[in-house]
């Protein structure tokens, strides 16, 4: 047996195609005669960083058309109600617009938001201050869709359209692109790179020249005492960063009669961002909002003053004249249009109010399968925010019917949150009215889908509504199906719900669902006057300066931590000596507020555990043309195509539905006990959505909550004993990935070569000339090795080899990510078989080889 070995190396190849992975190497001219055996003697695949503890981020994956190693995260921003940077609405001495013919009827005026009142603001509703102090509130503002909420457009004073009648709530977000290295990375490489991207920001001041300087959202107002020149204060924040600087001064401080801002154009932080986002898009005019059908009401109740900014009931309900009640299936007919614009917004709004009612103990996954136990409130009435204490006084905003019947507020009934066939089957109008009826018919969607009837509509949108036709309306409207409620829930005042009552969305700031804060900093320059505009610090930072991706070796999973701005021991503004433990992260229990932004003559005791933070809102992937494309959170196919099939975050073990689980609650305190794959618990819904985290709290927390009269820990069995100012040292909780990371993108490599034709290796109908398989189990250093196998290929017709084209492929026949030191040794064995090759055939092969050399 005569043996010849041919050596090829990717780095020394004279042709290399980086797109296809092919490389062509010149070798010594060798005659292959019929009967020779061709095989691979050895392979050394060079892949820098390969090893048992590394994770492969491939450059390409089968069925994935996007960059595997890049992702952009859009975060919502939030602030905690800690009485320093925001004050609860409505404000003391605040008023509302009272002209019922205008679309801003019931909206709060900005009249008392003036420099003369700066830092003297006090909330009206003491109840919600005591209940929700310290909680998380999501920052946004009201504007037209597509406009930048940081830069609202002023109008003339008291313009009725610069209001909730025309504007929609928008979130203040920050978009941060992250990118990891293609190839082989340790968990530490990946976490370090992602965390670096999250923290990347622009230091200011950072001048290019006297006229060019990177700016953030505001111009700091510090005045140099000697030169009286505006100087930028040092900061390290920028637009695409985990920390951003925002305006901390209400826009109303700068209003003039011709350039006037409404209260709603300020930054406003809300407890349930989806209630406000979708509710405002139901209340307001098109194009931000939706249309209303008021024809029936105008004919039947000609004294009404309804506008396109009013959502009202139109039918009679049970108990008119007394307190309203409901039987199961009772329909509440409204003036909201039954069309493909309005119904998706109704769906999102109803789902944003869902509450899980089963207390038997469920895991998160079991809860999500148990849809029949979710209910949502259907709200009646609006509060009158002009009242001195609207919640305590149950002060209702008068309806627009002109009937003199007492209006309602703080009422609600219950609906099934998700589609329920049995409930729809018994849906009917509670009081027979010839001019109002339930009808059926198809609904055409903008994507071309035709839903054949109302039941199909309800299944598609996972809600329970009916189609209402009322005399005088030019189109059908939406009716909502109630559960049985023998006694109307909410207020104890026995006013009935009559046609024309405000319903579904209450845009006052008093109702529990619609709580909101006005963002307004209390910061002044040193020695400044709180009523002097030049002395007020115009902005402050929000976000999460220490957010990071981490890897838990104990759990073998990646996770997110520090998505919030920690609460520290800190130094008070009046301190003259440093507190030794000022930089310790703590939860402040029984913190006492006797200063700013509290109800008049009322002390507030609350828990402070964070200051601000970020929450996941959207993911974007990058296509081959470097365009960022959003992942549709409501589209299973889009999620699979853009995330699950190949994005690096999916490969790290994160499940998209865990990061965007809309079954959570916006105000919830994050604890791992409510995570996926955990034990059955009584309140499985108590996890935050949008997803964020906070300090880690478990049973060990109880060791530190007991303290002596000086607020020093005793570490005994006692509770707080009403001791004020107990600081408990904590660290960040961890949002762990559901799965362990995928270490390899492919289980083996394939050696494709043209040294011998006719070898057929087939994957999904794709045939390639594969000579060898490299098992990735044998690695050392930066190489994976494969040795001679039993696979040998017989030459059936002689030929000459002078160069070899080789390609290293994945198991999916895609180019593998290998380095230039990759080496293959081919073996040609010529058996000594008498008369197998004739002298004439050998002479022809030799002449052919000589001709090739001459060429």
N, C-alpha and C positions, 0 to 999 in steps of 0.2 A: 504494500500500500504506500503510495507516494502522497505526502501531505504538504500543502502550501498554506501559509497563513497570510492574510491581507489585513493590514492595520489602517483604520480610518479614524480621524479625530475631527470633531466639529470645528474647533478653533483653527486648524490648519487647512480646512476645506477651501478650495478656490472659488466656490460659489455657495452663498448662504442666503436663504430666503427667510427673512424674519416673520413674514406673514404666514407662510405655510409650514415653516419649520424645516424644510428640506435643506440638506447640505450635500454638495457633490465633492468627492475626494478623488484625487488622481492616485492610482496604484500601479505597481509594476505590471506590465502586460503579462497576462497569464492565459494559457489555453485551457479551456474547459472542454473536455471530450465527452462524447456520449457515454453514459455510464458512471461519470464522476459524481461524487456526493458533495453537496454544498450545505454548510451549516454555520452556526455561530458558535465560536469557541469560547468567547467571553465578552462581557459587557461591563463597563463602568460608567454609570450615569452620574454626571456631576450636577449636584443641586446644592447650592450654598445654603447652609442653615438646616439641612435635613437632619432628622434625628427623632428619637422617641418622644421628646417633649415639645415638638414643634407642630405648628398648624399651617397647613398649606392654603394660601390664597391664590387660586389659579387666575391666569389672565383671561381665559375663556372657558365657558362651560356650555355643554350641549343644551339647546333650547333656552339659552339666556342671552338676550340681545343688548344687555346693559353692562356698564363698567362694574366688574365684580368687587372692586376694592374701594368704591366711593359711595357716599351717602350724604345727603343734606338733611339735617334735622331742624324742623321749625318748632320752636318752643313757645308756649303761652307764658306770659309773665304774671306773677302774682305778688301781692304784698299782704303782710299780716296786720290785723287791726290792733296795733300796739300803741295807738294814740300819739304817734310822733309825726307820721307822714300822711295821715288820712283821717277824715272825720266822718262819722256816720250821718247819712241823710235820712229824712229831711232835717234841715238846720232850724234851730230855734229862731223864731221871728220870720221864718221863711213863708212865702206866699205862693199862690198858684194863679194861672190864667183862668178867668171865669167866664169868658165869652163863649157861650155854647155853640155859636155859629162858626167858630174857628177850630182848626185841626189841632191846636195846642191846648185845648180845654183840659184842665186838670194837671197840666205839666207844671213843674216848679219853676218859678222865676229866679233869675240870678240877682235880684235887687239887693239882697243883703250880703252878697259876696263882693266885698269891697276892701280896699286897703285899710280903711278905717276900722274894719272888723277883724283884720288879720290876727290869727292866733287866739281870738276870743270866741271862736265858733263853739257851739254846743249842740248836741243832737236832741231831737224832741222825744224820741222813743227810748226811754230808759230800759224797757224790757229787753230789747234786742242787744243793747250794750252789755247788759249783765249776762245774757245767754251766750253771745258769740264773740266777746272780746278775746283777742288773741288768735282768732281763726284766720284761715286763708281766704283772700278775695282776689279775683282775677281782673287784671287791668285791661281797660279798653276805652272806647269813646264812640260817640254817635256821628255818623257821616254817611255820605252816599257811597255805595259800593265802588271800589276801585280808587277812592281818594285816600290820601295819606292822613291818618287820624292825628299824626303829630303836628300837622300844619292845617288846621281847620280854616275854612273860608268865612270871614265875617260878612254880615249883612247889615241892613239898617236896624235900628233899635226895635226890639220886641217883634221881629218878623215871625209871624205865626208858622211859617214853613221851615224855620230853622229849629225844628222841634221833633218830637217823637212821631208827629204826623207825616213826616217825610223822610226821616233819617233812620238808619239801622245800626244796631250795636256791632262794633267790630273789635276784634281782639288786638291787643298790643303784643306783637310777637317778635322774636329774633330768630334768624335763620343762620345756622352754623354748619358749614361743610366740613366733613371729616373724610380722611383718606388713610388707608393703610398700605404697606408695601406689598407689591406682588411677590409671590414666592413663599419662602418658608420663614415663619416668625415664631418666636417663643411667645407665650402669653404676656410676658413682661414687655416685649417689643410692641405688641398690639395695644395694650393698655396705655403704655407711655405715649405712643403716637396719637391715639384718639384723644387722650386727656390733653396733650399739647395742642391739638387743633381746637378743642373746646375752650382752652384758656387763651388762645392766640388773640391778640388785640393790639390796638395802636396806642402807643404812648403819646400823650399830649402834655406840654407843647413839643412839637417836633417839626420845626420850620424847614421848608425847602428854600424859601427866600422871604423877604419882608411881606410879600403879598399872598404867599401860598402856605397854608398850614392845615393839616388835617383837623377837622372839627367834628364834634359829636352833635347831640341834639340841641344843645343850648350854648349860649355864650356866658361863661361865668362872669359875675359882676364885681369881682374884686377890683378895687381902685388903689393903685400905687399912691401912697400918701405924699410922696415927694414930687413925682412927675405928673400925677393925675392921668395916667395912661392905663387903659384897660389891659390887664395881664391875664392870660389863661392860667387857671390853676392846674396843677399837675394831676393827671388822671391816666388810667390805662383801660379805656373802654372804647368800643367801636361798634358799628352797626351789626356786623356779623360776628358777634361775640356772646359769651355766656353772661356778660355784665354790660348793661347799657345805662346811659344817663338820660333821664327824662325831665321834662319840665315839672317843677314842683310847685309852681305858682299858678293859680287859676287864671285862665285866659280873661276872665271878667275884669281883672285888675287893669287890663289894657283896653277895655271897651270904650268906644266913643259913639255918639249918636249915629254916625255914618259907617263905622266899622265896629259892629257889635257882635258879641259872642253869647250864645245861649248857655245855660248851665250844662247842657248835655254835650257841649263841644269840649269840655274839660276832660282830663283823664278821670274816669270813674271806675272804681273797683267793685265787682259784683260777686256775690257768693255762688250763684249758679249761673255760669257764663252761657249755658245753652238755653236756659229759660229766657234770658235777655236777647240772645242772638236770634232765636227763632220766634220768640214772642214779638219782638220789634218788627220782624219781617211779616208778621200777620197783621199787626196793628197799622202800620204805615201805608201810605199811598204806593201804587206802582211808580217807578220800577223797582225801588227797594222793597216795597211791600206788595200787597195783593188787593184785588178789587172786592168791594162789598156790594151786595144787592139790597138796596133800601127802598125799592119800588113798593113792595107790599106794605112796609111800615108807613110810607108817605101817604098811601091811600087810606089805610086803616086808622092811623094816628096822625092826622094832618098837622097837629101842633108840635110835632117832634122837630128837633134841630140836629138830626144825625148827619154825620159827614163820613167821608171815606176813611177816617181814622178811628172809627168806632166799631168794636165787635160787640154785638148785642144778641140777646135772645129774641125770637119773634113769635113764639107760640106760648099758649097758656100751660101752666104746670099744675100739679096737684097741690091743693091747699091754698089756692089764691084767696087772699083775704085773711088767712092765718099764716102759720109758718109752713113753708114749702116742704114736701117730702116726696120720696120717689119709690115706685115699685120697680122690680128688676125689669129691664127692657124699656123703661120710659125714655123717650127721645127728647132731647133738648135741641130744638131747631134754631139755627143762627143765620146771620146775614153773610157769612163767609161763602164765597163762591165755590161751587163743586167743579173744580177744574184741575188740570195737571200741573198748575203752578202752585195752587193753594194746598192741595192735599199732601204733597211731600213735606211741606213746612208744618202742617198739622201733625204729621207722623213724627217728625223730629221733636216737635214741642211736647207732645204727649209722652214720648219715650224719655224726654229729659226729666220728667217728674216721677218716674217709676220708683215704687217702693216695694220691697219684697216682704211678704206678710207671714211666711211660714217660719215658726220658731222651733221646729222640731230638730233642727240640726242638719245642715247640708254643707257639702264642699262647694267651692265656687262653680265647678263644672256641673254639679247636680242642680244648683240653683238656676243656672242658665237654661237647663233643660226643663225646668218647672215653670214655664211661662204663665200658667194659669193662676199662679199665686202672686203675680205682680199687679198692682193697681196704681192709678194716677189720679190726682185730684182734678176735678173740673171746677174752676174758680168762678164765683159770682161776685159782682160788685167791684168797686174800687174805693180805696181810702182817700179821704180828703187831707192831703198833706199840709194844708193851710191851718188845720186845727192845732191848738196849742199842744195837745198830746193825742194824736190821732189813734194810736193803738189802744191806749187805756180808755179813751172816750168812745171807741168804736165809731169814729166819725166817717160817715160815708160820703163819697162824692155824689152830689145830686145827679140823677140820670137826666137825659135830654128829652123826656117825653112830655113834660109840661102838664102832668096829671095831678101833681101834688101828693102822690103816694110816696111814703117814705122809702128812700133808696136803701140798698143793702150793701154790706161790705163784710169781708172776712167770712163769707159763706163758701162752702164747697160740697160737692157730692163726689162719689167715687165711680171711676170707670175701670174696666179691665184695660191694662196697658196694651196687651197684645191681642191679636186676632182670636176670637172665641166664637165658634160656630153656634153653640147653644145660645149665647147671649143675643146674637144677631137674629136668631130664629124667632125670639119673642119681642123683638124691637117693634114698638108702636108708639103713636102719639098719646100722651097721657090724658088729654082732653080732646074730644072730637071737634074739629073746626073745618067746615066745608071748604074754606079757601086755602087750607094747608093740607098737603098729602105727601105720603112717602111713595116715591116712584122708583123705577129702575131703568137701566139703559147702559150702553157702552161708554167707555172713556178712552179717548185717543191720547196717547202719550207722545212726547216730542221725539222719542227714539223710534217711532213707528209702531210700537206695540199697541195693540187694541185690547183693552180689558173688557170682556163681553158684558159684564153686569157688576152690580155693586159688591156682590160677594167676592168676585174676582179682584176688585179694587182693594177690598179689605185684606184679602190674602196677600196680595202683592205688597201692600204697604204695612201689613201686620198691625192693623188697627181695627176699631169697630165704629163705623160711621154709617149713616144712611143718606140717601139722596132726597132732598126736600124740594117740592114744587109749591110755590105760593103765588096766589093771584096778584098781579101787578109787577112781579119781578121779571126781568128780561132773561134770566137764567136760573138754573137750579142752585140750591145752596146746601150746606153741610149740616146734618143733624148728628148729635153725639148720643151714644147709648149709655144710660146710667145703670149702675147696680142698684139693688134695693137699699135705700137709706131711709129708715122710718122717721128719723128726726134730722133735719138739716144740720150738717156739721159746721162748727165754727162759732160764730157769735151767738150769744144768748138772747139777743133782741129778736122779737118775733115778727120781723118784717118779711113779707112774701117776696118771692122772685116773680116779677111781672114782665110781660113783653116790653122790650126796650131796656132791660137791665144789662149793664156791662157784664161781660163774661169772658171766660177762658184765660185771658191775659190781663193782669192788673199791673199797670205801669207806674203806680205810686211806689214810693220807697218804703212804705210802712208794712206792707204784707211780708210775711216771713219768706216767701219764695222770691220776693223782689228786693231783698236787702242790698244796699249799695253804700259805698263810701266815696266821698269827694277827695281826690288826691290833692293834698295841700301841705307842704312841708312847714314845720315849725322852726326851721333853721334860720338864724340871723347871723350876720357877720359879728365878730367880736365887738361887744359894746353897742350893738345896733338897736334901733327903735323898731318895734314890731309893726308900727303903722306907717313906716317910711319905706316906700317901694325900693329905693336904692340900697336899703339895709337888709332886704330879704334875699337869702340865697336862692337863686332861681331854679336850681335843679338838685337832684340827688340820684344815687345809683340804685338799680334794682337788678335782680338776677341771682346767679349762683357763682361766686368767684372760685369755688373749690370743687365744682362738679367733676366727677371723673368716672371713667370705666375702670373697673378693677377685676382681679381674678382671685377667687377664693380657692386656695389650695385644699382646704378642708372639704369643700363641697365639690371641687373639680368643675366649677362653673364660673362664667363671667357674670358681672353684675354692675349695676349703676349705684353710685352713692353720692352724697353731698349735693343733691339737686336743689338745695336750699341755702340761703344765707344764714349761717348759724347765729344763734343767740349766745352772746358771750357775757361773762361777768361784767366786763367793761369798766370804764371810768365815767363818772357823772360829769356833766358839763361844768359843774361848780367845783369839781375836785381840784385840789392844789398839790396833792401827793398821789403817786401812782399806786393803784391797787395791785398787790403782788400777783394775783391770779386773773388779771384782767382778760387774758387771751384764752381762758378756759371756756370750752363750750358747755353750756348748761341749759337745763330747763328750769325756768324761774317759776316756782310754785307760790301761790298766794301773793303775787306781785300787786302792789297797791298803787293805783293812779289817783293822785289828789291834785293833778295839774291840768294839763291841756286836754281839750277835745272830749270832755266827759259831761254827762248831764249836770245841769246847774245844781249846786249844793249836794252833790252825790259822789261818794267815793266808790271806786270800782276795784274789786279784787278779781284777778284773773290769772290764767297760766300763760306764760310767754315761752314758746319753744323754738321760734324761728322769726326771721325778719322779712324775708322775701324769697323768691325762688323761681324755678322753671318747671314746666310740665310738658310732656310730649304732646304735640298737636298734629304734625304732619311729617311724613318721610318723603323725600324726593330721590330718585335715581337718575343717573346720567346715561344718556344714550351714546351711540357712536359718533354723533355730531356735537357732542359736549353740551347738549340741551338738558336742563333739569326737568324731569317729569314727575308730577305728584303721583303718589300711590292712593288710589281711591279706597278709603277705609270701608266703604259699604259694598265693595265689589270683590267677591271672592276670587274671581278669575284674575283681576288686576293684581291683587295681593300675591297670588301664586306666581304670576308671570314676572313681576317686578321685584319681589322680595324673596319668597320662599325658594324659588328655583335657583338662586345663585348669589344673592347679595351677601357680602361678607358678614353682616350682622346676623343673618340667618345661620351661616356656617358656624358662628360663635355660639350658637345654641338658643338665640332669642326667637320666641314665637311672636309673630306680628300681633296676634289677637290678645296676647298677654300685655303688650305695650299699649294697646289701644282697646281696652275692654270697657265698653260703654255701659256695662251693668253696674259700674261703681258709682260713687257719690263724690261730688266735687269738694265737700268740706271734710271728708274722712281723713283720719290720722292713719298713716300707713303703718301696718304691722305685718310681719311675715306670716302670721297665723291665717290671714285671709288670702294667701297666695294660692296658686294652682297646686294641684296634687297634694293638698294638705288635709288635715283631719276635718271631720264634720264639726261645724260650729253653729252657734245660734244665730249669729248675724253675719252671714257670708258676704253680704253686700257692702260691708264697711271696708272698702278700699278706695283710694282716690281715682277718680276719672275727671279730668285728664290725669295721667299717671305722673306722680312725683313721689318724693319720700321726705323723711323728717328724721329726727333723732330716734335711735333704737330704744324701745321701751319693752321690758318684760318683767317678770316677777322680781328680778334683782333691784328694780327701781324702788321697791318698797323699803329697802334697807336704808335709803337716804332721805325719805320724806319726813321722818320724825326728827324734831329739832328742839333745842332748849329755848329759853325765852330770848336768847341773843341770836336766834336763827342758825345755830351751829348744830350739826348732826349729832344725834345720840346713838344711832344705829341699834335701837331697840325695837320692841314690837309696837310702839305707839304710832298713831297717825299724826297729821300735821298739828293738831291741837289749836287750829286757827292762828298759828304762828305765821307772821308775814315774812316775805322775802327769803324763802328757802331755795337755795340753788343746788340742783342735783347735776353732777358731772355726767355727761353723756357723750356718745359718738354717733356717727351717722348709721342709719339702718342700710340694708343692702337689698336692692331689687334684683334678685337672682334670675338668670336665664332658666327657662324650663328644661333645656337639654344640655348635655355635655357637648363641648365643641367637636366639630368634625375635623379630624386631624389631616386626612388625606382626601383629595378631590377624586382620586381614582385608585382602585386597588392594585393595579399593575400597569406597566407600560408595554407597548407593542413596538417591535422593530420592523419598520417597513423598509424594503430595499429592492433595487432593480438588478441585483447581482445575478438573480435567476428569475425568469418570468414564470407565470402560470400558477403561482401559489394563491389560492383563493381563501380569504378570511372574510366572513360576512357578518355585518352588524346592521340590523334593520334594513336589509336590502342594499347596503353599501358595501361593495367588495373591494378589498385592498390586498396588496401583495405583502403579506406578513410572514417573516421568517422566524421570529422569536418572541417570547414573552418574558418580561423582567418582573419577577416577584419583588415587591417593594419591602419585603420583610428583612432583607439582608443589607443593612446599611452600616457605614462606619465613616466618621468624619463628615465630609461633604459629598460622599459617594454612596451610591446604591449599586451592588454587584449582582451579576448573574453569570453562571458558568455554563459549561457545555451541557447541552440537553440531548435527549434521544431523537430530537427532530432533525432529520436529514432529508434533503431534496435531491432527486436524481436528475442529472442532465440527460435529456433525450436527444438533443441535437447540439453538436459542438458550437462553441462561440469563443470569442476572445474578450477578456475583461481588462480594460485599461483605466476605467474610472467607475465609481460606485455612487449612486444617489441613495442617501439614507434619510430616514425621518423617524423621530421618536414620537409616538402617538399615545394618547390616553386610551382607556378602555372604550371611550365613546368615539374614537378615531379623530380626536381633535389634537392639534399640535401640543405636545407636552412642554412644560416650562423647565428647560434644562440649560445648563451652562456650557461654555465653550470647551471645557475639559472633558466632555463626554466622548468616550472612546468605545469602538466596537472592533473586535477581531473576528474576521470571517475565516472559515476553514474550507479548503477544497481538497478532497481526498480522491486520488486516482487509483482505483484497484487495478492490480496487474492481472488482466484477463486476456489470455491469448486469443488473437484473431477477432477480438471484440471491435477494434478499430482497424480498418484496412489501411494499408500503406498509402493508398490513393487519397483516403479521407484525411489522413494525417498530413499529407503533402498539401492538400487544399487549405487546411486550417493554418499551416505555417505560411503559405503564400498570402492568405488573408491578413495575417498579423503583420507581415512585412509591408503590405500595401498601406495599412493603417499607420505604420511608423513613418512611411514616406509622406503621407498626407499631413 
